């Protein structure tokens, strides 16, 4: 996650993204108080097992203009 001249990675990046989302997601930002080493341990476990947890598609999504307009070139 790039913010101005700084960047965040792994658990810190995802928690900062959660803070900007709507509904219940910002509540997860409370985990920023957990030491980064512990947060990143859980991040790495989820990353390693993401397909088991979230599933995997057989084909890639082809984004429409609504989606592509949200990307920076």
Secondary structure, 3 states (H helix, E strand, C coil): CEECCEECCHHHHHHHHHHHCCCCHHHHHHHHHCCHHHHHHHHHHHHHCHHHHHCCCCCCCCCCHHHHCCCCC
